[in-house]
Amino acid sequence: MTCESQFSLKSLREQVYDYLRIQMNEGKIRAGAFLNLNDISRELGMSRTPLRDALFQLESEGFITIFPRRGVVVNALTLEKIRNIYEILGALESAVIVLVAVRFRDSDADLMERYNQQMGKALDQNNFSVFYDANLKFHNVYLEMSDNAEMLHSIKIHKERLYDFPRNKTFVKEWELHSLEEHKTMIEMLRNHDFNSAADYIRDVHWSFSVQERFIRKYYFAKHLDLDLSEEGNGTVE
């Protein structure tokens, strides 16, 4: 196989991967559903090879399970899986804080504060997209200081498992308000260069499943009528 054909196949795999992730994100492919691979191949006008390669990647990231001779099922985000993801994210983000301490500057704390303020304004305006993006940027201020690409990739995928499966354009406003206050505590610790305390706080509070469990249960498992719809949701969330 030539180099050119290898690059072409990689591009097709990425296109199929992106297509399936968008379908999951928008709720068009539901948790627990079996994928119709023939329909997907026909819709994309592609052979089964790039589809198979994309499915292998999705399985490695935890989005699907491939059952030989039975099919491909979309994994549900269970309470146990959420607990596991919180433990992983708490461990990884706290490790990053300690590792990048020598690089952290007061200007970085200023940037985190601006993103947290953006989150607060977005919450007041019921703008889920701005809130979501600002929240990711808040954490990325210190995460992107790390040179550990494998660790950052793992953090990214696990957050996508939490947030994009599908992405609910709804709030649990009490939870979001708690998150804003937790962010303020983190910023204060980082300003004081108390990186060990900040790392402990991220692991034992901000990403603690037991601390956040009551909010998690409401957000992921309560009826959507019990949640606060953002303006973008506009009452269309099922």
Secondary structure, 3 states (H helix, E strand, C coil): CCHHHHHHHHHHHHHHHHHHHHHHHCCCCCCCCECCHHHHHHHHCCCHHHHHHHHHHHHHCCCEEEECCCEEEECCCCHHHHHHHHHHHHHHHHHHHHHCHHHCCHHHHHHHHHHHHHHHHHHHCCCHHHHHHHHHHHHHHHHCCCCCHHHHHHHHHHHHHHHCCCCCCEECHHHHHHHHHHHHHHHHHHHCCCHHHHHHHHHHHHCCHHHHHHHHHHHHHCCHHHCEECCCCCCCCC
